[in-house]
């Protein structure tokens, strides 16, 4: 009889805690505080990774003898047949070399991002779900912002 009463009390406590935890998750859109903190840390590291990748890209552009602005101008010109016809052979070749390098860098950058996300305990689907929750839930977005700033 005592075991049954203890078991009932335990089951009631588990049910109560489960309901409380489910309510807490609903308030933040199904994202726990721990997940949100890990997500914020991951975003910060992804930002650093992105900055490093951009620096690599700028170095490749400069190594080709171009400025980032000049490369951007070439990029737009290559999209317009009339403007493309006016480009020098050297500009077209420089643009092609850099474009080829960028295409080679993209999968490497993607792999680095995915590895970083996994290092923080997320799979890509869950990481994207949290991003959607943050976009759709202003309260969750404020909490994330506080974590990123604080």
N, CA and C of each residue as an Amber inpcrd file, in Angstrom:
protein
   450
   0.8300000  -1.1860000   0.0000000   0.0000000   0.0000000   0.0000000
   0.8710000   1.2450000   0.0000000   1.9360000   1.2440000   0.8330000
   2.8330000   2.3950000   0.9070000   3.5590000   2.5850000  -0.4250000
   3.9480000   1.5010000  -1.0650000   4.6220000   1.5730000  -2.3510000
   3.6670000   2.1420000  -3.3930000   2.4210000   1.7460000  -3.3850000
   1.4450000   2.2520000  -4.3360000   1.2550000   3.7480000  -4.1470000
   1.1620000   4.2140000  -2.9000000   0.9930000   5.6420000  -2.6280000
   2.2210000   6.4060000  -3.0890000   3.4140000   5.8910000  -2.8500000
   4.6530000   6.5250000  -3.2740000   4.7310000   6.5680000  -4.7920000
   4.3210000   5.4740000  -5.4160000   4.3230000   5.4160000  -6.8730000
   3.3470000   6.4300000  -7.4530000   2.1600000   6.5410000  -6.8610000
   1.1870000   7.5160000  -7.3380000   1.7330000   8.9400000  -7.1800000
   2.3650000   9.2110000  -6.0570000   2.9410000  10.5350000  -5.8160000
   4.0260000  10.8290000  -6.8370000   4.8560000   9.8330000  -7.0970000
   5.9280000   9.9850000  -8.0650000   5.3640000  10.2260000  -9.4630000
   4.3570000   9.4440000  -9.8510000   3.7360000   9.6100000 -11.1620000
   3.0870000  10.9890000 -11.2880000   2.4440000  11.4560000 -10.2020000
   1.8400000  12.7830000 -10.2220000   2.9150000  13.8540000 -10.4060000
   4.0340000  13.7090000  -9.7000000   5.1330000  14.6810000  -9.8020000
   5.7090000  14.6940000 -11.2090000   5.8960000  13.5100000 -11.7920000
   6.4220000  13.4210000 -13.1570000   5.4490000  14.0690000 -14.1380000
   4.1670000  13.7830000 -13.9890000   3.1660000  14.3720000 -14.8790000
   3.1340000  15.8890000 -14.7250000   3.2130000  16.3650000 -13.4810000
   3.1980000  17.8050000 -13.2410000   4.4230000  18.4670000 -13.8560000
   5.5990000  17.8720000 -13.6370000   6.8260000  18.4410000 -14.1920000
   6.8150000  18.4060000 -15.7190000   6.3010000  17.3210000 -16.2800000
   6.2180000  17.2240000 -17.7400000   5.3390000  18.3260000 -18.2980000
   4.2010000  18.5600000 -17.6550000   3.3030000  19.6240000 -18.0960000
   3.9590000  20.9800000 -17.9790000   4.6780000  21.2100000 -16.8930000
   5.3710000  22.4800000 -16.6980000   6.4480000  22.6730000 -17.7520000
   7.2200000  21.6200000 -18.0310000   8.2730000  21.7220000 -19.0390000
   7.6810000  21.9410000 -20.4220000   6.5790000  21.2600000 -20.7270000
   5.9510000  21.4550000 -22.0270000   5.4570000  22.8930000 -22.1580000
   4.8950000  23.4550000 -21.0650000   4.4200000  24.8320000 -21.1110000
   5.6030000  25.7730000 -21.3140000   6.7010000  25.5210000 -20.6220000
   7.8850000  26.3780000 -20.7600000   8.4120000  26.3300000 -22.1830000
   8.3720000  25.1430000 -22.7970000   8.8340000  25.0510000 -24.1770000
   7.8760000  25.7540000 -25.1250000   6.5750000  25.6830000 -24.8430000
   5.6100000  26.3700000 -25.6980000   5.8250000  27.8780000 -25.6510000
   6.1570000  28.3920000 -24.4840000   6.3710000  29.8300000 -24.3300000
   7.5130000  30.2910000 -25.2260000   8.5300000  29.4640000 -25.3750000
   9.6690000  29.8480000 -26.2080000   9.6330000  29.1520000 -27.5650000
   8.4780000  28.6380000 -27.9450000   8.3460000  28.0670000 -29.2810000
   8.9610000  26.6990000 -29.4460000   9.0860000  25.9270000 -28.3800000
   9.6400000  24.5910000 -28.5060000  11.1530000  24.5550000 -28.4600000
  11.7800000  25.6570000 -28.0430000  13.2390000  25.7280000 -27.9490000
  13.5900000  25.9200000 -26.4790000  14.3470000  24.9900000 -25.9320000
  14.7290000  25.0920000 -24.5280000  15.7840000  26.1780000 -24.3470000
  15.9430000  26.6050000 -23.1090000  16.9650000  27.6220000 -22.8000000
  18.3570000  27.1110000 -23.1640000  18.6000000  25.8400000 -22.8770000
  19.9030000  25.2470000 -23.1950000  20.1470000  25.2600000 -24.6990000
  19.1260000  24.8740000 -25.4660000  19.2460000  24.8820000 -26.9270000
  19.4810000  26.2940000 -27.4520000  18.7530000  27.2520000 -26.8850000
  18.8820000  28.6290000 -27.3420000  20.2880000  29.1650000 -27.0540000
  20.8170000  28.8330000 -25.8990000  22.1800000  29.2600000 -25.5540000
  23.1910000  28.6350000 -26.5060000  23.0320000  27.3500000 -26.7710000
  23.9310000  26.6690000 -27.7020000  23.7830000  27.2320000 -29.1100000
  22.5610000  27.5470000 -29.4860000  22.2940000  28.1390000 -30.7970000
  22.9990000  29.4930000 -30.9120000  22.9070000  30.3060000 -29.8630000
  23.5600000  31.6200000 -29.8700000  25.0760000  31.4610000 -30.0070000
  25.6510000  30.5260000 -29.2700000  27.1030000  30.2790000 -29.3650000
  27.4880000  29.8260000 -30.7730000  26.6530000  28.9780000 -31.3530000
  26.9110000  28.4940000 -32.7060000  26.8610000  29.6450000 -33.7040000
  25.8630000  30.5200000 -33.5650000  25.7580000  31.6750000 -34.4620000
  26.9970000  32.5620000 -34.3870000  27.4890000  32.7710000 -33.1800000
  28.6830000  33.6050000 -33.0250000  29.8920000  32.9710000 -33.7090000
  30.0350000  31.6720000 -33.5710000  31.1470000  30.9880000 -34.2240000
  30.9660000  30.9560000 -35.7430000  29.7200000  30.8230000 -36.1970000
  29.4640000  30.8670000 -37.6350000  29.7990000  32.2430000 -38.2050000
  29.5240000  33.2760000 -37.4330000  29.8600000  34.6250000 -37.8900000
  31.3750000  34.7700000 -38.0480000  32.1290000  34.2510000 -37.0990000
  33.5900000  34.2860000 -37.1960000  34.0620000  33.4920000 -38.4130000
  33.4790000  32.3290000 -38.6130000  33.8160000  31.5060000 -39.7780000
  33.5200000  32.2590000 -41.0680000  32.3840000  32.9300000 -41.1230000
  32.0040000  33.7050000 -42.2970000  33.0070000  34.8390000 -42.5470000
  33.4040000  35.5300000 -41.4930000  34.3750000  36.6160000 -41.6360000
  35.7110000  36.0880000 -42.1540000  36.1390000  34.9510000 -41.6420000
  37.3920000  34.3450000 -42.1070000  37.2950000  33.9330000 -43.5710000
  36.1440000  33.3950000 -43.9640000  35.9460000  32.9930000 -45.3610000
  35.9350000  34.2100000 -46.2780000  35.3130000  35.2900000 -45.8340000
  35.3170000  36.5180000 -46.6250000  36.7350000  37.0630000 -46.7760000
  37.5160000  36.9710000 -45.7150000  38.9070000  37.4240000 -45.7880000
  39.6810000  36.5970000 -46.8160000  39.4350000  35.2740000 -46.8420000
  40.0710000  34.4080000 -47.8450000  39.6700000  34.8370000 -49.2540000
  38.3930000  35.1230000 -49.4060000  37.8800000  35.5410000 -50.7080000
  38.5140000  36.8760000 -51.1410000  38.5610000  37.8360000 -50.2360000
  39.1690000  39.1300000 -50.5660000  40.6360000  38.9720000 -50.9210000
  41.3110000  38.0620000 -50.2410000  42.7270000  37.8330000 -50.5540000
  42.8630000  37.2780000 -51.9750000  42.0080000  36.3570000 -52.3510000
  42.0570000  35.8030000 -53.7140000  41.7940000  36.8980000 -54.7530000
  40.8630000  37.7730000 -54.4480000  40.5600000  38.8800000 -55.3650000
  41.7680000  39.7990000 -55.4950000  42.3670000  40.1310000 -54.3680000
  43.5450000  41.0030000 -54.3900000  44.7340000  40.3260000 -55.0550000
  44.9010000  39.0350000 -54.8230000  45.9960000  38.2940000 -55.4610000
  45.8490000  38.2920000 -56.9830000  44.6000000  38.4160000 -57.4520000
  44.3510000  38.4760000 -58.8980000  44.5390000  39.8930000 -59.4340000
  44.9040000  40.8280000 -58.5410000  45.1550000  42.1980000 -58.9570000
  43.9070000  43.0630000 -59.0440000  42.8490000  42.6520000 -58.3630000
  41.6030000  43.4130000 -58.3900000  41.2190000  43.8660000 -56.9880000
  40.3940000  44.8930000 -56.9310000  39.7860000  45.2920000 -55.6640000
  38.4290000  44.6010000 -55.5760000  37.8590000  44.4760000 -54.3890000
  36.5160000  43.8940000 -54.2850000  35.4840000  44.6710000 -55.1220000
  35.6070000  45.9920000 -55.1640000  34.6770000  46.7910000 -55.9730000
  34.8180000  46.4590000 -57.4560000  36.0510000  46.3390000 -57.9170000
  36.2910000  46.0170000 -59.3220000  35.7300000  44.6330000 -59.6450000
  35.9350000  43.6740000 -58.7370000  35.3920000  42.3360000 -58.9570000
  33.8740000  42.3850000 -59.0470000  33.2450000  43.1550000 -58.1800000
  31.7890000  43.2840000 -58.2050000  31.3250000  43.9000000 -59.5290000
  32.0400000  44.9040000 -60.0020000  31.7190000  45.5160000 -61.2930000
  31.8290000  44.4840000 -62.4190000  32.8910000  43.7020000 -62.3670000
  33.0630000  42.6520000 -63.3760000  31.9290000  41.6280000 -63.2960000
  31.5520000  41.3030000 -62.0910000  30.4710000  40.3260000 -61.9100000
  29.1890000  40.8110000 -62.5820000  28.8240000  42.0630000 -62.3190000
  27.6070000  42.5980000 -62.9410000  27.7530000  42.7020000 -64.4560000
  28.9360000  43.0720000 -64.9050000  29.1710000  43.1920000 -66.3440000
  29.0670000  41.8250000 -67.0230000  29.5200000  40.7900000 -66.3570000
  29.4670000  39.4480000 -66.9430000  28.0220000  38.9360000 -67.0620000
  27.1050000  39.5230000 -66.3010000  25.7010000  39.1190000 -66.3590000
  24.9570000  39.8150000 -67.5070000  25.5550000  40.8800000 -68.0340000
  24.9310000  41.6870000 -69.0880000  25.7440000  41.5130000 -70.3720000
  25.1430000  40.9200000 -71.3760000  25.8650000  40.5980000 -72.6180000
  26.5080000  41.8370000 -73.2610000  25.8250000  42.9620000 -73.2150000
  26.3840000  44.1850000 -73.8070000  27.6150000  44.6360000 -73.0390000
  27.5020000  44.6830000 -71.7230000  28.6320000  45.1020000 -70.8900000
  29.7620000  44.0820000 -70.9630000  29.4180000  42.8210000 -71.0470000
  30.4190000  41.7510000 -71.1300000  31.2850000  41.9220000 -72.3820000
  30.6560000  42.3200000 -73.4670000  31.3820000  42.5020000 -74.7270000
  32.4070000  43.6240000 -74.6340000  32.1720000  44.5850000 -73.7340000
  33.0790000  45.7240000 -73.5780000  34.2550000  45.4330000 -72.6500000
  34.2480000  44.2950000 -71.9630000  35.3320000  43.9790000 -71.0290000
  36.5820000  43.5360000 -71.7830000  37.7300000  43.8620000 -71.1820000
  38.9870000  43.4140000 -71.7790000  39.1600000  41.9130000 -71.5420000
  40.0170000  41.3170000 -72.3470000  40.3090000  39.8870000 -72.2090000
  40.8980000  39.6070000 -70.8220000  41.7560000  40.5020000 -70.3390000
  42.3880000  40.3320000 -69.0250000  41.3430000  40.3490000 -67.9090000
  40.3780000  41.2930000 -68.0020000  39.3250000  41.3700000 -66.9830000
  38.4750000  40.1020000 -66.9880000  38.1370000  39.6110000 -68.1620000
  37.3380000  38.3900000 -68.2600000  38.0880000  37.2030000 -67.6610000
  39.3810000  37.1110000 -67.9430000  40.1940000  36.0020000 -67.4150000
  40.3230000  36.0930000 -65.9010000  40.5600000  37.3090000 -65.3950000
  40.6750000  37.4970000 -63.9460000  39.3560000  37.1220000 -63.2670000
  38.2600000  37.5640000 -63.8560000  36.9470000  37.2360000 -63.2900000
  36.7390000  35.7230000 -63.2830000  37.0890000  35.0530000 -64.3550000
  36.9020000  33.5980000 -64.4410000  37.7410000  32.8710000 -63.3850000
  39.0150000  33.2990000 -63.2290000  39.8750000  32.6530000 -62.2190000
  39.2830000  32.7990000 -60.8220000  38.8560000  34.0060000 -60.5080000
  38.3080000  34.2390000 -59.1700000  36.9950000  33.4820000 -58.9980000
  36.1610000  33.4960000 -60.0060000  34.8860000  32.7680000 -59.9410000
  35.1170000  31.2760000 -59.7340000  36.1030000  30.7330000 -60.4270000
  36.4320000  29.3170000 -60.2520000  36.8880000  29.0460000 -58.8190000
  37.7200000  29.9500000 -58.2790000  38.1750000  29.8000000 -56.8930000
  37.0010000  29.8600000 -55.9180000  36.0680000  30.7680000 -56.1630000
  34.9020000  30.8980000 -55.2950000  34.0770000  29.6220000 -55.3360000
  33.8890000  29.0660000 -56.5190000  33.1240000  27.8190000 -56.6380000
  33.8030000  26.6830000 -55.8880000  35.1360000  26.6810000 -55.8730000
  35.8580000  25.6550000 -55.1220000  35.7510000  25.8900000 -53.6180000
  35.6790000  27.1640000 -53.2160000  35.6070000  27.4980000 -51.7920000
  34.2350000  27.1890000 -51.1960000  33.1760000  27.3090000 -51.9830000
  31.8240000  27.1570000 -51.4520000  31.5750000  25.8150000 -50.7660000
  31.9230000  24.6800000 -51.3750000  31.6770000  23.4130000 -50.6690000
  32.5160000  23.2860000 -49.3950000  33.7220000  23.8170000 -49.4240000
  34.5790000  23.7600000 -48.2360000  33.9530000  24.5850000 -47.1200000
  33.4940000  25.7790000 -47.4600000  32.8390000  26.6350000 -46.4840000
  31.5780000  25.9590000 -45.9410000  30.7950000  25.3570000 -46.8170000
  29.5790000  24.6560000 -46.4030000  29.9100000  23.5210000 -45.4350000
  30.9710000  22.7610000 -45.7300000  31.3770000  21.6630000 -44.8460000
  31.8100000  22.1930000 -43.4840000  32.5320000  23.3020000 -43.4740000
  32.9630000  23.9060000 -42.2030000  31.7490000  24.3300000 -41.3720000
  30.7680000  24.9390000 -42.0370000  29.5610000  25.3670000 -41.3350000
  28.8240000  24.1650000 -40.7430000  28.6390000  23.1420000 -41.5480000
  27.9220000  21.9550000 -41.0780000  28.6660000  21.2890000 -39.9250000
  29.9850000  21.2200000 -40.0100000  30.7750000  20.6100000 -38.9320000
  30.6290000  21.4200000 -37.6440000  30.6520000  22.7220000 -37.7590000
  30.5180000  23.5940000 -36.5880000  29.1440000  23.4190000 -35.9450000
  28.1200000  23.3450000 -36.7610000  26.7620000  23.1450000 -36.2480000
  26.6730000  21.8080000 -35.5190000  27.2600000  20.7660000 -36.0910000
  27.2310000  19.4400000 -35.4660000  28.0590000  19.4060000 -34.1840000
  29.1720000  20.1560000 -34.1570000  30.0020000  20.2180000 -32.9450000
  29.2050000  20.7600000 -31.7570000  28.2290000  21.5930000 -32.0430000
  27.3970000  22.1710000 -30.9850000  26.1830000  21.3080000 -30.6620000
  26.1350000  20.1060000 -31.2400000  25.0960000  19.1570000 -30.8840000
  23.8140000  19.2590000 -31.6950000  23.8410000  19.9810000 -32.7790000
  22.6510000  20.1120000 -33.6210000  22.8030000  19.2820000 -34.8870000
  21.6760000  18.8010000 -35.4100000  21.6900000  18.3550000 -36.7890000
  21.1760000  19.5460000 -37.5970000  21.3540000  19.5180000 -38.8970000
  21.0050000  20.6820000 -39.7180000  19.5110000  20.9970000 -39.6740000
  18.6830000  19.9550000 -39.6350000  17.2410000  20.1870000 -39.5920000
  16.8410000  20.9210000 -38.3170000  17.3930000  20.5030000 -37.1800000
  17.0400000  21.1540000 -35.9130000  17.5560000  22.5890000 -35.8880000
  18.7410000  22.8040000 -36.4150000  19.3010000  24.1530000 -36.4560000
  18.3900000  25.0790000 -37.2730000  17.9050000  24.5860000 -38.3890000
  16.9940000  25.3670000 -39.2350000  15.6420000  25.5680000 -38.5530000
  15.1800000  24.5620000 -37.8060000  13.9180000  24.7070000 -37.0740000
  14.0300000  25.8250000 -36.0410000  15.1520000  25.8710000 -35.3410000
  15.3430000  26.9170000 -34.3380000  15.3970000  28.2800000 -35.0180000
  16.0760000  28.3640000 -36.1500000  16.1300000  29.6280000 -36.8880000
  14.7210000  30.0830000 -37.2490000  13.8770000  29.1630000 -37.6860000
  12.4910000  29.4970000 -38.0340000  11.7260000  29.9440000 -36.7960000
  11.9060000  29.2400000 -35.7020000  11.2370000  29.6180000 -34.4470000
  11.6350000  31.0340000 -34.0310000  12.9170000  31.3450000 -34.1590000
  13.3990000  32.6780000 -33.7850000  12.7600000  33.7350000 -34.6850000
  12.6610000  33.4580000 -35.9850000  12.0310000  34.4050000 -36.9170000
  10.5510000  34.6080000 -36.5960000   9.8800000  33.5340000 -36.1960000
   8.4320000  33.5720000 -36.0020000   7.9980000  33.9780000 -34.5950000
   8.9100000  33.9720000 -33.6470000   8.5510000  34.2200000 -32.2520000
   9.3490000  35.4140000 -31.7120000   8.7240000  36.5910000 -31.6130000
   9.4370000  37.7870000 -31.1430000  10.0420000  37.6270000 -29.7460000
   9.3650000  36.8980000 -28.8790000   9.8880000  36.6820000 -27.5230000
  11.1870000  35.8790000 -27.5780000  11.1980000  34.8600000 -28.3920000
  12.3910000  34.0310000 -28.5500000  13.5160000  34.8350000 -29.2060000
  13.1590000  35.6680000 -30.1680000  14.1500000  36.5210000 -30.8340000
  14.7900000  37.4760000 -29.8300000  14.0040000  38.0170000 -28.9110000
  14.5670000  38.9140000 -27.8750000  15.5280000  38.1630000 -26.9710000
  15.1550000  36.9510000 -26.5850000  16.0330000  36.1390000 -25.7300000
  17.3480000  35.8430000 -26.4530000  17.2490000  35.5080000 -27.7500000
  18.4620000  35.2300000 -28.5300000  19.3220000  36.4750000 -28.6130000
  18.7150000  37.6100000 -28.8960000  19.4510000  38.8660000 -28.9870000
  20.1800000  39.1680000 -27.6840000  19.5190000  38.9410000 -26.5650000
  20.1460000  39.1690000 -25.2650000  21.3560000  38.2520000 -25.0760000
  21.2360000  37.0080000 -25.5120000  22.3610000  36.0730000 -25.4090000
  23.5180000  36.5050000 -26.3090000  23.2020000  36.9960000 -27.4930000
  24.2450000  37.3900000 -28.4300000  24.9720000  38.6600000 -27.9750000
  24.2480000  39.5660000 -27.3530000  24.8300000  40.8340000 -26.9000000
  25.5350000  40.6530000 -25.5630000  24.9080000  39.8750000 -24.6970000
  25.3460000  39.7930000 -23.3210000  26.4670000  38.9040000 -23.0420000
